[in-house]
Amino acid sequence: MARTVLDAAYLLAAIAGKSPYDNYTAAIPLNDANTVYAPHYNLLQAKIGWQHKFNHKNRLEIYAGSDNLLNEKYSLGDDLNATGSRYYNAAPLRNYYAGFSVMF
């Protein structure tokens, strides 16, 4: 298997192959002169969960997941033609979440 989360991400990506749902963002220009570009990046997310239906109305769901498994540094939103060359809004690195949902 894999020793780290990154190894597991690479392994799963290799097994799955290319998908139309892959989250790849190409380099984009950040100013009108096209002299500054935001770098390209790949994002990989994973989520696992369990669901139990008590009846046709009541349901319990428990889940956990991770975003940015490849730990990419990227901008969550680019500011075009920004004053003072402040084009980037930092996005979180690898992060995890867990939760539950009850429907009744």
C-alpha positions as CSV (number, residue, x, y, z in Angstrom):
1,M,0.0,0.0,0.0
2,A,1.2,3.5,0.7
3,R,3.2,5.0,3.6
4,T,2.0,8.6,3.3
5,V,-1.2,10.4,2.2
6,L,0.7,11.8,-0.9
7,D,1.8,8.2,-1.9
8,A,-1.8,7.1,-1.6
9,A,-3.0,10.0,-3.7
10,Y,-0.5,9.2,-6.4
11,L,-1.4,5.5,-6.3
12,L,-5.1,6.2,-6.5
13,A,-4.5,8.7,-9.4
14,A,-2.5,6.1,-11.3
15,I,-5.2,3.4,-10.8
16,A,-8.1,5.7,-11.8
17,G,-6.3,7.2,-14.8
18,K,-7.4,10.4,-16.6
19,S,-11.0,11.6,-15.9
20,P,-13.1,14.4,-17.2
21,Y,-13.6,15.3,-13.5
22,D,-9.9,15.9,-12.8
23,N,-9.4,19.3,-11.2
24,Y,-6.6,20.9,-13.3
25,T,-6.2,24.6,-13.6
26,A,-3.9,25.9,-16.3
27,A,-1.7,29.0,-16.0
28,I,-3.7,32.2,-16.5
29,P,-2.6,35.8,-17.2
30,L,-3.2,38.1,-14.3
31,N,-2.8,41.5,-16.0
32,D,-3.8,43.0,-19.4
33,A,-0.2,43.0,-20.7
34,N,0.0,39.2,-20.1
35,T,3.4,39.7,-18.3
36,V,2.3,38.0,-15.0
37,Y,0.8,34.5,-14.9
38,A,-0.7,32.4,-12.1
39,P,1.0,29.0,-12.2
40,H,-0.9,25.8,-13.1
41,Y,-2.0,23.4,-10.4
42,N,-3.8,20.1,-9.8
43,L,-6.2,19.5,-6.9
44,L,-7.2,16.1,-5.5
45,Q,-10.0,15.6,-3.0
46,A,-11.3,12.4,-1.4
47,K,-14.3,11.7,0.7
48,I,-15.6,8.5,2.3
49,G,-18.8,7.9,4.1
50,W,-21.3,5.5,5.6
51,Q,-25.1,5.9,5.4
52,H,-27.9,4.1,7.2
53,K,-31.5,4.5,6.3
54,F,-33.9,3.8,9.1
55,N,-36.9,4.1,6.9
56,H,-38.0,6.0,3.7
57,K,-37.7,9.4,5.6
58,N,-35.0,9.0,8.3
59,R,-31.3,8.7,7.5
60,L,-28.0,9.0,9.2
61,E,-24.8,9.7,7.3
62,I,-21.2,9.9,8.7
63,Y,-18.4,11.1,6.5
64,A,-14.7,12.2,6.4
65,G,-12.5,13.6,3.7
66,S,-9.6,15.6,2.7
67,D,-9.0,18.5,0.3
68,N,-5.8,19.3,-1.6
69,L,-4.2,15.9,-1.0
70,L,-1.2,16.9,-3.2
71,N,-0.6,19.9,-0.9
72,E,-0.4,22.3,-3.8
73,K,0.2,26.0,-3.2
74,Y,-2.4,27.9,-5.3
75,S,-4.5,31.0,-5.3
76,L,-8.1,30.6,-4.2
77,G,-9.1,33.6,-6.3
78,D,-6.9,35.7,-8.6
79,D,-7.3,39.5,-8.6
80,L,-6.8,40.6,-12.2
81,N,-4.9,43.9,-12.7
82,A,-4.3,44.2,-9.0
83,T,-2.7,47.3,-7.5
84,G,0.8,46.7,-6.1
85,S,1.1,43.3,-7.8
86,R,-1.1,41.7,-5.1
87,Y,-2.7,39.2,-7.4
88,Y,-3.1,36.2,-5.1
89,N,-5.4,35.1,-2.3
90,A,-3.8,32.2,-0.5
91,A,-5.7,28.9,-0.4
92,P,-5.4,26.3,2.4
93,L,-2.8,23.5,2.0
94,R,-3.9,19.9,2.7
95,N,-6.8,19.9,5.1
96,Y,-9.2,17.4,6.6
97,Y,-12.9,17.4,7.6
98,A,-15.4,15.0,9.2
99,G,-19.1,15.3,9.9
100,F,-22.5,13.7,10.1
101,S,-25.9,14.4,8.8
102,V,-29.3,13.4,10.2
103,M,-32.4,13.5,8.0
104,F,-35.8,13.1,9.5
